[in-house]
Amino acid sequence: MMPRRQIIALDWSQQDLASEAAVGIVTVRQIEAGVNEPRRATLVVVKQAFEKAGIEFIDENGGGPGVRLRKRQRPKQPK
């Protein structure tokens, strides 16, 4: 998972992601740079932070994996 696209979509800084995922800023930088293989637990909390903020992860289905912003739910109008 390369968080750059998700960060851009949410207009987050690396620090914002680090805070939302409760990981260190250095961890976010290392994930983006591909310096080392992050722990699975780290990837889980980063993914959860993105999902909580409205990012949907799209499975590979012939066109390759991707991400998109979840459609916002419109409040139901009272009748």
C-alpha positions as CSV (number, residue, x, y, z in Angstrom):
1,M,0.0,0.0,0.0
2,M,1.5,3.3,-1.1
3,P,-0.4,6.0,1.0
4,R,0.5,8.9,-1.3
5,R,-2.7,8.7,-3.4
6,Q,-4.9,8.3,-0.3
7,I,-3.1,11.3,1.4
8,I,-3.7,13.4,-1.6
9,A,-7.4,12.4,-1.9
10,L,-8.0,13.4,1.7
11,D,-5.8,16.5,1.6
12,W,-3.8,15.1,4.5
13,S,-0.2,15.7,5.4
14,Q,2.0,12.8,6.4
15,Q,1.6,14.0,10.0
16,D,-2.2,13.9,9.7
17,L,-2.0,10.2,8.6
18,A,0.5,9.4,11.4
19,S,-1.9,11.0,13.9
20,E,-5.0,9.3,12.6
21,A,-3.3,5.9,12.4
22,A,-1.5,6.3,15.7
23,V,1.9,5.6,14.2
24,G,5.0,7.7,14.0
25,I,5.7,10.1,11.2
26,V,8.9,8.2,10.4
27,T,6.8,5.1,9.9
28,V,4.6,6.9,7.3
29,R,7.7,8.2,5.5
30,Q,9.2,4.8,5.4
31,I,6.1,3.2,4.0
32,E,5.9,5.8,1.3
33,A,9.5,5.5,0.4
34,G,9.4,1.7,0.4
35,V,12.5,1.7,2.6
36,N,11.5,-1.6,4.3
37,E,8.6,-3.9,4.6
38,P,6.2,-2.6,7.3
39,R,4.7,-4.9,9.9
40,R,1.3,-6.2,9.0
41,A,-0.2,-4.6,12.1
42,T,1.1,-1.2,10.9
43,L,-0.5,-1.7,7.5
44,V,-3.8,-2.6,9.2
45,V,-4.0,0.6,11.3
46,V,-3.0,2.8,8.3
47,K,-5.7,1.1,6.2
48,Q,-8.3,1.5,9.0
49,A,-7.4,5.2,9.3
50,F,-8.0,5.7,5.5
51,E,-11.2,3.7,5.6
52,K,-12.5,5.7,8.5
53,A,-11.8,8.9,6.6
54,G,-13.8,7.7,3.5
55,I,-11.3,5.9,1.3
56,E,-12.4,2.6,-0.3
57,F,-9.9,0.1,-1.4
58,I,-10.8,-1.6,-4.7
59,D,-9.7,-5.2,-5.3
60,E,-7.8,-6.2,-8.4
61,N,-10.4,-7.2,-10.9
62,G,-8.7,-7.2,-14.2
63,G,-7.9,-3.5,-14.1
64,G,-5.6,-3.6,-11.1
65,P,-6.2,-2.6,-7.5
66,G,-7.1,1.0,-6.7
67,V,-8.7,3.5,-4.3
68,R,-11.5,5.9,-4.4
69,L,-13.4,8.2,-2.0
70,R,-16.6,6.6,-0.7
71,K,-19.8,8.4,-1.8
72,R,-21.3,10.4,0.9
73,Q,-24.6,9.4,2.2
74,R,-27.3,12.0,1.8
75,P,-29.5,12.4,4.8
76,K,-33.0,11.2,4.2
77,Q,-35.6,13.9,3.8
78,P,-38.5,13.7,6.2
79,K,-41.9,13.0,4.5
